Amino acid sequence: MFERLVAYLDSVKARDPAPRSRWEVLTYPGVWAVFYHRIAHWLFEAELFFLARLVNHWSRMVTAIDIHPGAKIGKNLFIDHGFSVIGETAEIGDNVTIYQCVTLGGTNPANGKGGKRHPTISDEVIIGSGAQVIGPITVGRRARIGANAVVTDEVPEGATMIGLKARSTLVPAEQWLKEFIPYGTPCDDPCEPSRDCIEKLDSELKALRAEVAALRAEREPAQRSGTAD
């Protein structure tokens, strides 16, 4: 158990340059939220639902992170900062990173029954701050959900989702950004499909400006000679 704890703290430290030691990682609200959830989920599985809710309620008060006791969480979940919500039927794989103000939300089934209504997050996914992942969809392994993206459709393995409603940047599989990306949001984004269009428009604008400048240069001598006459 001690080895598992050390491995977990090291996995958090590998994804966050701020802490100087494992002891500092132990002060993180996301670490405590996962710890309390392990207890609440054990009580939930034992059908001690009220006690599970009490633990969940306490955890929400002290960490500002709300994880329903029924949610299934794998190894090394890192919730960086608080104010995130994870719903009852959400499933989270291993080595997932979630930043602040994220919602793994559910949809209301038309038949009024509970069922699977929250997303499934596969291994090594990164979800940026403010992102909303809604419904019984699957986010593929190593996918990146950009900050403030709203995702309501299936996410392919290795895709980077951005925007409202989120769209994939359509990264070819051989060009996956396999390294860890803070907030799941590339700052220098070589895969953004609109980048080529922007560069093309910039070059066309420069050419038009050069043509306008040339026309002005041709007109000025003519205007001066007309004034002299």
N, C-alpha and C positions, 0 to 999 in steps of 0.2 A: 504493500500500500504506500509506504514512504517513497519507494522508487517511482511509482506512478505519479505521485504528487510532484516530485522533483522534475520528472519528465514533462508534466503539464506546465509547471512554472517556467521551465526552460523554453517550451514551445511558445509561451506568451512573450517571454523576453526576446525571442528570435524575431518576433513580429512587431515589437515596439522598442525603439531606441531609448525611450525615456528612463526606464528603471535602471538603477545601478546594481541591484542585487535581487535575488529571489525574495528576500524579505519585503522589499518594496512592492513587488508584484502581489504579495499577499494582502496589501492594502487596497487593491483594485476592487471596485464594486462589482465588476463583471465576474471576477473570480468567485466572490462570495455568492453572487446570484446563482452561478452554476452549482456551487456547493449546496446551497439551500434547496435547489431544484432536485438534486440527487435524493435528498431526504423526502421531499414532497412527492417525487415520482414513486419512490418505494412505498410510501403510504397509499398513494393512488392505486398502484398495482395490487396492493393488499385490500383494496376497496374500503379503505379508511378515508373516505372522501372529505369529511369535515376537517379532520386533522391535517390532511394534505393542503386544504385551502387555508388553514391557519398558518402553516409554514409559508405558503405562497404569499399570504397577506403580509407577514412579517418581513419576508424577503423584499417585497415591493416597497415597503416603508423605508428600509435601511439602504437599499441599493438603487431605487428608482428604475428598476428593471422588472417587468412583469412576465414571468414564464409560467404558463399554465402547468399544473402538476401532471397533466396527461401527455404533454409534449415529450417526444423521444429524442434524446440528445446523445451523440457519439462522443468520441474522445477529443480532447484538446479544443473545445469551443472557447474562443476568445471574444468576449463582448467588451469592446473598448469604449468606455464611458457608458452613461445610462440612458434612461428614457426610451428603451426599446420594449416591444411587446411581441411575445411569441405565443401563438394560439394553441388550443388543446390538441388538435390532430396534426400539428406540425412535426416533421421529422427532419433532424439535422445530422449529417454525417460527421466524419472525422476531420479535424484540422480546419474547421470553418471559422472565418473571421467576420464579425458583425460590428459595425460602428454605431454611433449614437443615433437615436431617434428613428430606428428601423422598425417596421411592422411586418411580421409574418402573419397576415390576416386571413380570415376565412370568409367564405361566401355563404349566404343563407340558402340552404337547399329548398327547392320548391315543394318538396313533400313534407317539410317540417321536421324531418328526422335528422339526427346528428350527422353520422357518417363522416367520411373524409372530406374536409372543407378547407384545410390549410395546406400550405406548400410543403413539398419535400425538397430539402436542400442537400445536394450530394457533397461528396468529399472535396475539401480544399477550395470551396467557394469563398469569395470575398464580396460582402455586401456593404456598399458605401453609405455614408450618413444620410439620413432622411429618406432612404429608399423604402418603397412599399411593394411587397411581394404578396399578391392576393390570390386566393383560391387554391383548389387542389391540383396545382401544377407541379412539375418537376424542374428544378434548376440543375442542369447537367454539371458533371464534375469539372472543376477548375474554371467554372464560369465566373465572370466579374460583373456585378451589378453596380453601375455608377451612382454617384450621389444624386439623390432626389428622383431617381428613376422610378416609374410605376410599371410593374411587371404583372401582367395578367395572363400571359400565354407561356407555353413550354419554352424553356431556354436550352438551346443545344449545348452539348459538351464543349467547353473551351470558349464559348461566345462571350463578348463584352457587350452589355446592354446599357444603353444611355437614353435619356429623354423621357418625355411625358406625352403619350404612352411610350414605353421603352422600345427601342429598335436595336437590332443587332448591328454591330459594326462589321459583321461579315468577314471576320478574320479567317483566312485559310488555315486549315489544320496544321500545316507545316510551319506556320508563322505564329503559333500560340505564344502569348506572353507567359512563359512558364514560371518566371520569377514572381516573388511576392510583390503585389502592387498595393501600397497604402490606399485605403478608402475604395479600392476596386476601381479607381478612376485614373486612367493614364493622363498625365499632364502633357507629355509629348506623345501625341497619338498618331503614329504612322499608319494606322489602319482605318482612320476615319474616312468614309467614302466621299465626304464633301470636300476633303482637303484638296484633291486634284482640281475640283471645280473652282475652288477659291483661288488657287494658284493660276489657273487659266484665265479667270476674270481679272486678276491683278495684272497679268501680262498684257491682256487686251486693253485694259485701262491705261497702262503706260504707253502703249502704242498710240491710242487715241489722243492722249495728252501731247505726245510728240508731234502728231499731225496738226493739232490745233496750234501748237507753238510755231510750227513751220508756216501755216497759213497766216498767222498774225505777223510773222516776220516779212512775208511777201506783201501784205497790205500796207504796212507802215511806210515804205518808200513811196508807194503810189499816192497815199494820202498826203504825204509831205509835199510832193511835187504839185498836187492839185491845189494845195493851199498857197504855194509860192506863185502859181499862175494867177 
